[in-house]
Amino acid sequence: MVQAPSLASLNTAEDVIQADLTYICNHLSEEFATLSGKNLLITGGAGFLGYYLVQSVLHWNDVNSTAKPIHLTIYDNYIRGVPEWLTNLSGNPNLKLVKHDITNPLPEDIGDFQFIIHAASIASPTFYRKYPIETMDANVNGLRYLLEYCLQQKANGNPVEGFLFYSTSEIYGDPSPENIPTPETYRGNVSCTGPRACYDESKRYGETLCVNFAMQHELPIKTARPFNNYGPGLKITDRRVLPDFARDIFSGRDIVMLSDGAPTRTFCYIADAIVGYYKILVKGHPGEAYNIGVETPEISMANLAERVVDLSRDLFGYSGKVVRQTSADQDYLVDNPNRRCPIIDKARDHLGYDPSIAIDEGLKRTMVWYSGNREAEDA
């Protein structure tokens, strides 16, 4: 296996991207070989997860030129425009970009897809609280259109071989202490009416749809529950914690924390997460959900901020500090989990999932990437 370049050689955003794509493809040789020659649809492919979901497939095509290519189609409503990274790929013969809002019925000329990833959903709390109904529509109505497509394809004799629905670790809500670390069997402690409910509850209902379509119609529907992914592709305007830190750092400001910094999380670098997602798509058991993340270290938001400050001093000569303020939004921290940490034994056992990029290396790669991506349209 070819090893990704060492961090010492990753001086630019492009260096980071190439190292990550090498890492992803090395860890997905079997899964991408299964996709070879097949048609893959990714909804929401212009978003954060799409950044490496898309580029890793095209990278695999490039470095395996003697294999049949994976043919990739992206559906996105491009409500924020087509991102530059995707525009730069638009001439690729194995990539098709389609402007389509997944909350509407699928195009009549959709064609045949053997694999589908449904990643079309608002995932940033700032924005799903601003667009709650649109968030629910993507996670419920959009999902239903795709599941009905799978059912119709089976009836037509062109069955879908793998379908991945992106749920979220938010479906667990705020687990009680005895349920942390959290297994897939935990049923959750979630508000159905709070400011985060549009996201949490639509993902929970989406999982119910997936399980029942998988069981009743014997379809290969699988679900991922991501735990705090971060890294390249998460735009600096996203309003989640690390992009906010990066905005402050590259603007020469102090890092502003709108909380006491006590809540804890484990953070999974996006390259490891993408490996997990493609493993679920290809190897996951129908009707099953899988935690994808890392189990250690579980660190506080305050600790995360200090790590980023120390790192940025070394990398960029940053001279700021962490300051704490109170958000003007009275609902800012309502229903925000105090702790989030997964058990990933199921993904290890079923999929061979084994994340290996440590938090300090992931943060370095992330900040180097942000240093080359300081501007972005609003997320």
C-alpha positions in Angstrom: 0.0 0.0 0.0 1.3 3.5 -0.9 1.6 5.6 2.1 0.2 9.2 2.1 2.9 11.9 2.4 4.0 12.9 5.8 2.6 16.0 7.3 5.9 17.8 7.1 5.5 17.8 3.3 1.9 19.1 3.3 2.5 22.8 2.9 -0.5 23.8 0.7 -4.1 23.0 0.4 -3.4 21.0 -2.8 -0.8 19.0 -0.9 -3.4 18.1 1.7 -6.0 17.2 -0.9 -3.7 14.9 -2.8 -2.5 13.2 0.4 -6.1 12.7 1.5 -7.3 11.3 -1.8 -4.3 8.8 -1.8 -5.3 7.8 1.7 -8.9 7.3 0.8 -8.3 5.3 -2.3 -5.7 3.1 -0.6 -8.2 2.2 2.1 -11.0 1.6 -0.4 -9.3 -0.5 -3.0 -11.8 -3.4 -2.7 -14.9 -1.1 -2.4 -14.0 1.0 -5.4 -13.2 -2.1 -7.5 -16.8 -3.2 -6.7 -18.0 0.2 -8.1 -15.9 -0.1 -11.2 -17.9 0.1 -14.4 -21.1 1.0 -12.4 -23.2 4.1 -12.2 -23.1 6.1 -8.9 -25.6 8.9 -8.0 -24.7 11.3 -5.2 -27.4 13.7 -4.1 -26.1 16.9 -2.5 -22.7 16.2 -4.1 -21.8 19.9 -4.0 -21.7 20.0 -0.2 -19.1 19.2 2.5 -19.3 15.4 2.3 -19.5 15.6 -1.5 -16.1 17.3 -1.6 -14.2 14.0 -1.0 -17.0 11.6 -2.0 -16.8 13.0 -5.5 -13.0 13.7 -5.8 -12.0 10.3 -4.4 -14.0 8.4 -7.0 -12.5 10.5 -9.8 -9.0 10.1 -8.3 -9.5 6.3 -8.3 -10.5 6.4 -11.9 -7.3 8.4 -12.7 -4.9 6.1 -10.9 -6.6 2.9 -12.1 -6.8 3.8 -15.8 -6.9 0.2 -16.9 -10.0 -0.5 -14.9 -13.6 0.3 -16.0 -14.3 3.8 -14.6 -16.9 4.6 -12.0 -19.5 6.8 -13.7 -20.6 9.5 -11.3 -23.7 11.7 -11.4 -24.4 14.5 -9.0 -27.8 15.9 -8.2 -27.8 19.2 -6.3 -30.0 22.3 -6.3 -26.9 24.5 -6.3 -28.8 27.0 -4.2 -25.4 28.5 -3.2 -24.0 28.2 -6.8 -21.7 25.6 -8.1 -18.6 25.5 -6.0 -15.3 26.2 -7.8 -13.8 22.8 -7.0 -16.8 21.2 -8.7 -16.7 23.6 -11.7 -13.0 22.6 -12.1 -14.1 19.0 -12.5 -16.9 19.6 -14.9 -15.0 18.5 -18.0 -14.4 15.0 -16.6 -15.9 12.4 -18.9 -17.0 10.3 -16.0 -18.8 13.1 -14.1 -22.3 14.4 -14.9 -23.7 17.4 -13.0 -27.4 17.8 -12.9 -29.3 20.7 -11.3 -32.1 19.1 -9.3 -33.8 19.8 -6.0 -34.3 16.4 -4.3 -37.5 17.6 -2.6 -39.1 17.5 -6.1 -39.9 14.3 -8.0 -36.9 12.7 -9.7 -36.2 13.5 -13.4 -38.1 11.3 -15.8 -34.8 10.6 -17.6 -32.9 9.6 -14.5 -31.5 6.4 -16.0 -30.1 3.4 -14.2 -28.0 3.6 -11.1 -26.4 0.7 -9.3 -25.3 2.7 -6.3 -26.9 5.8 -4.6 -25.7 8.0 -1.8 -28.3 10.4 -0.4 -26.3 13.3 1.1 -28.6 16.2 0.2 -29.5 17.9 3.5 -28.6 21.0 5.4 -26.4 19.9 8.3 -25.1 23.1 9.9 -27.3 24.0 13.0 -27.2 27.7 12.0 -28.7 27.0 8.6 -31.1 24.1 9.4 -32.7 26.3 12.1 -33.1 29.0 9.5 -34.6 26.6 6.9 -36.3 23.9 9.0 -39.0 22.9 6.6 -36.6 22.6 3.7 -34.4 20.4 5.9 -37.2 18.1 6.7 -38.3 17.9 3.1 -34.8 16.8 2.0 -34.6 14.1 4.7 -38.1 12.8 4.3 -39.6 13.6 0.9 -36.4 13.5 -1.0 -35.4 10.2 0.6 -38.8 8.7 -0.2 -38.4 9.6 -3.9 -35.1 7.8 -4.0 -36.4 4.7 -2.1 -39.4 4.5 -4.5 -36.8 4.6 -7.4 -35.0 1.7 -5.9 -38.3 -0.3 -5.6 -39.1 0.5 -9.3 -35.6 -0.5 -10.4 -36.0 -3.9 -8.8 -39.4 -4.3 -10.5 -37.7 -3.4 -13.8 -35.0 -6.0 -13.4 -32.3 -3.3 -12.9 -31.8 -3.6 -9.1 -29.8 -1.0 -7.1 -26.9 -2.8 -5.5 -26.2 -0.4 -2.7 -28.0 2.7 -1.2 -26.6 4.9 1.6 -28.7 7.3 3.6 -26.9 9.9 5.7 -28.4 10.1 9.1 -26.6 11.7 12.0 -25.3 11.2 15.5 -27.8 13.9 16.4 -30.5 11.2 16.4 -29.2 10.1 19.8 -29.9 13.6 21.2 -28.2 14.2 24.6 -27.5 10.7 25.9 -27.4 9.9 29.6 -23.9 9.3 31.1 -24.3 5.5 31.1 -25.0 5.6 27.4 -21.7 7.3 26.5 -19.8 6.0 24.5 -22.9 5.4 22.5 -23.8 2.2 20.5 -26.2 2.0 17.6 -28.7 0.2 19.9 -29.2 3.4 22.0 -32.7 4.8 21.3 -32.0 8.4 21.9 -33.0 11.3 24.2 -34.3 13.8 21.6 -36.8 16.7 21.7 -39.4 16.5 18.9 -40.2 20.3 19.2 -37.0 22.0 20.0 -34.9 24.2 17.7 -32.9 21.2 16.5 -35.9 18.9 16.0 -36.3 19.7 12.3 -32.9 18.0 11.7 -32.9 15.3 14.4 -36.4 14.1 13.9 -36.4 14.1 10.1 -33.2 12.0 10.3 -34.8 9.6 12.7 -37.9 9.2 10.5 -35.6 8.8 7.5 -34.0 5.9 9.2 -37.4 4.3 9.9 -38.2 4.7 6.2 -34.9 3.0 5.3 -35.4 0.1 7.6 -38.9 -0.7 6.4 -38.0 -0.4 2.7 -35.0 -2.7 3.3 -37.0 -5.3 5.2 -40.4 -5.2 3.4 -38.9 -5.0 -0.1 -35.5 -6.7 0.4 -33.6 -3.6 -0.8 -29.9 -2.9 0.0 -30.6 0.2 2.1 -28.0 1.2 4.7 -27.5 4.1 7.0 -24.5 6.1 8.3 -24.5 8.0 11.6 -21.6 10.5 11.3 -19.9 11.8 14.5 -18.5 15.2 14.1 -16.6 15.1 10.8 -14.3 17.9 10.0 -11.7 18.8 7.4 -11.4 19.9 3.8 -14.6 20.7 2.1 -16.3 22.2 5.2 -16.5 25.8 4.0 -15.1 28.6 6.2 -18.6 30.1 6.1 -20.4 27.0 7.4 -20.9 28.4 11.0 -19.8 25.2 12.7 -17.0 25.3 15.3 -13.8 24.7 13.3 -14.8 27.0 10.3 -15.6 29.7 12.8 -12.2 29.3 14.5 -10.5 29.4 11.1 -12.4 32.6 10.1 -11.2 34.3 13.3 -7.6 33.1 12.9 -7.2 34.2 9.3 -8.8 37.5 10.0 -6.3 38.1 12.8 -9.0 38.2 15.5 -9.2 36.4 18.8 -11.1 33.1 18.6 -14.6 33.8 20.0 -16.4 30.9 21.8 -20.1 31.5 22.4 -20.3 29.0 25.3 -18.3 27.9 28.4 -16.5 25.4 26.2 -17.5 22.4 28.4 -19.3 20.2 26.0 -17.2 17.3 24.7 -16.9 15.6 21.3 -14.7 13.1 19.4 -13.7 14.5 16.0 -13.3 12.3 12.9 -11.2 13.6 10.1 -13.0 13.6 6.8 -10.7 11.2 5.0 -11.4 8.5 7.6 -15.1 9.3 7.5 -15.3 9.0 3.7 -13.6 5.6 3.9 -16.3 4.5 6.4 -19.2 5.8 4.2 -18.1 3.9 1.1 -17.6 0.8 3.1 -21.2 1.0 4.3 -22.4 1.6 0.8 -20.7 -1.6 -0.5 -20.4 -3.9 2.5 -23.1 -2.7 5.0 -25.9 -5.0 6.0 -29.4 -4.1 4.6 -31.5 -2.2 7.1 -28.6 -1.5 9.4 -27.2 1.8 10.8 -23.5 2.3 11.5 -21.7 4.8 13.7 -18.9 6.4 11.7 -16.4 8.4 13.8 -13.6 7.9 16.3 -13.8 6.8 19.9 -10.9 8.8 21.3 -9.9 11.4 22.3 -13.1 12.9 23.6 -12.2 16.6 24.1 -14.0 19.7 25.2 -14.7 22.7 22.9 -12.3 24.7 25.1 -9.6 22.1 24.6 -10.2 22.1 20.8 -9.9 25.9 20.7 -6.6 25.8 22.5 -5.3 23.1 20.2 -6.2 25.2 17.2 -4.6 28.3 18.7 -1.3 26.5 19.5 -1.3 24.9 16.1 -1.9 28.2 14.3 0.9 29.9 16.2 3.3 27.3 14.9 1.9 27.3 11.3 0.9 30.9 10.7 2.4 33.0 13.5 -1.1 33.6 14.9 -1.0 35.9 18.0 -4.6 35.7 19.1 -6.2 34.0 22.1 -9.6 32.4 23.0 -12.2 34.7 24.4 -15.7 33.7 25.6 -18.9 35.6 24.8 -22.6 34.9 25.1 -24.6 34.4 21.9 -27.3 36.9 21.1 -29.4 33.9 19.9 -31.2 32.6 23.0 -31.7 29.2 21.4 -28.0 28.8 20.4 -27.3 26.0 22.9 -30.8 24.6 23.4 -30.7 20.8 23.0 -27.0 20.9 22.3 -25.6 17.5 23.6 -23.2 17.8 26.5 -21.2 14.8 25.2 -20.9 12.9 22.0 -18.7 9.8 21.6 -19.4 6.7 19.5 -18.8 3.0 19.9 -17.7 1.8 16.4 -17.4 -1.9 17.0 -20.2 -2.7 14.6 -18.5 -0.8 11.8 -15.2 -2.6 12.6 -16.8 -6.0 12.6 -19.1 -5.7 9.6 -17.0 -3.4 7.4 -13.4 -3.5 8.5 -13.6 0.2 9.3 -10.4 1.3 11.1 -9.9 5.1 11.3 -6.3 6.1 11.9 -5.8 9.9 11.4 -5.1 11.4 14.8 -6.8 14.6 15.9 -3.6 16.7 15.9 -2.7 15.6 12.3 -6.3 16.1 11.2 -6.3 19.6 12.6 -3.1 20.5 10.9 -4.3 19.3 7.6 -7.6 21.2 8.1 -5.9 24.5 9.0 -3.4 24.2 6.0 -6.5 23.6 3.8 -8.3 26.6 5.3 -5.2 28.7 4.7 -5.7 28.2 1.0 -9.5 28.4 1.2 -10.1 31.6 3.2 -13.0 32.8 1.1 -16.3 31.0 0.3 -19.8 31.9 -0.6 -22.2 31.8 2.3 -22.8 28.2 3.4 
